């Protein structure tokens, strides 16, 4: 069953999206040994890409992606 979250602003949406992206990537690596993804360009996902560079997200990302 899907969960619906109502988020307050673009910063919160980006944070949740980045965390979900990292979780899904980590799970894929654990199950398949790799994680392949195609990301959109342009200004729509810009805040997500910027957030992925933040120290908090980088720590989570390296923990999940360095297998």
Secondary structure, DSSP 8 states (H G I E B T S, - for coil): -------SSHHHHHHHHHHHHHHHHHHHHHHHS--------SSTTHHHHHHHTSHHHHHHHHHHH--
